[in-house]
Amino acid sequence: VKRDLLGKVRVCKTRLANLRDDYEAAKSNVERSSLGLGDIESGRGGGSSASGKQRLLSNSEQLQSQSDTLANARSIMAETESVALEITEELGRHRETISSAHGRVRQVTGMTNRARRIVQSMSRREVQQKLILYGVAGTIMIVFLMLIYSMFK
């Protein structure tokens, strides 16, 4: 009984292996026909050999067109990268210029504040000197008036 069952198992395994091979072959044929290649070995292409050649040429042209598009995209990308690097360098130079100008603005602001304090000090001294001048002039006038009054008295 066991030998009979083992024999049946071997037969089933070989049938399974054959079916798997048939499946793989059919799958390969379907893939080839979807690409337009057909089954070249057996002569069962997707039509005549001229039609197969035409499909191959069409596919080749599409691949070439896509390759050209990729090459064009790569060149544009390289050009964009170089432009970006130039812009980055230029922005660096502008940053240095702005930093330098900012430093000069700070210097000028400091000088302006110092000049404002000096002008304010000068203005205060001017007011003080005018008050002293008016005080001295007033004192001289009072003394002069007192002298005139004492002479006529």
FENBEL-V99408 format. One record per backbone hydrogen bond with DSSP energy under -0.5 kcal/mol. CO is the residue of the C=O (numbers start at 1). NH is the residue of the N-H. If there is no record, write none. Layout:
co:CO nh:NH
co:CO nh:NH
//
This chain:
co:1 nh:5
co:2 nh:6
co:3 nh:7
co:4 nh:8
co:5 nh:9
co:6 nh:10
co:7 nh:11
co:8 nh:12
co:9 nh:13
co:10 nh:14
co:11 nh:15
co:12 nh:16
co:13 nh:17
co:14 nh:18
co:15 nh:19
co:16 nh:20
co:17 nh:21
co:18 nh:22
co:19 nh:23
co:20 nh:24
co:21 nh:25
co:22 nh:26
co:23 nh:27
co:24 nh:28
co:25 nh:29
co:26 nh:30
co:27 nh:31
co:28 nh:32
co:29 nh:33
co:30 nh:34
co:31 nh:35
co:32 nh:37
co:32 nh:38
co:33 nh:36
co:38 nh:40
co:39 nh:43
co:39 nh:44
co:40 nh:43
co:43 nh:45
co:44 nh:39
co:48 nh:52
co:49 nh:53
co:50 nh:54
co:51 nh:55
co:52 nh:56
co:53 nh:57
co:54 nh:58
co:55 nh:59
co:56 nh:60
co:57 nh:61
co:58 nh:62
co:59 nh:63
co:60 nh:64
co:61 nh:65
co:62 nh:66
co:63 nh:67
co:64 nh:68
co:65 nh:69
co:66 nh:70
co:67 nh:71
co:68 nh:72
co:69 nh:73
co:70 nh:74
co:71 nh:75
co:72 nh:76
co:73 nh:77
co:74 nh:78
co:75 nh:79
co:76 nh:80
co:77 nh:81
co:78 nh:82
co:79 nh:83
co:80 nh:84
co:81 nh:85
co:82 nh:86
co:83 nh:87
co:84 nh:88
co:85 nh:89
co:86 nh:90
co:87 nh:91
co:88 nh:92
co:89 nh:93
co:90 nh:94
co:91 nh:95
co:92 nh:96
co:93 nh:97
co:94 nh:98
co:95 nh:99
co:96 nh:100
co:97 nh:101
co:98 nh:102
co:99 nh:103
co:100 nh:104
co:101 nh:105
co:102 nh:106
co:103 nh:107
co:104 nh:108
co:105 nh:109
co:106 nh:110
co:107 nh:111
co:108 nh:112
co:109 nh:113
co:110 nh:114
co:111 nh:115
co:112 nh:116
co:113 nh:117
co:114 nh:118
co:115 nh:119
co:116 nh:120
co:117 nh:121
co:118 nh:122
co:119 nh:123
co:120 nh:124
co:121 nh:125
co:122 nh:126
co:123 nh:127
co:124 nh:128
co:125 nh:129
co:126 nh:130
co:127 nh:131
co:128 nh:132
co:129 nh:133
co:130 nh:134
co:131 nh:135
co:132 nh:136
co:133 nh:137
co:134 nh:138
co:135 nh:139
co:136 nh:140
co:137 nh:141
co:138 nh:142
co:139 nh:143
co:140 nh:144
co:141 nh:145
co:142 nh:146
co:143 nh:147
co:144 nh:148
co:145 nh:149
co:146 nh:150
co:147 nh:151
co:148 nh:152
co:149 nh:153
//
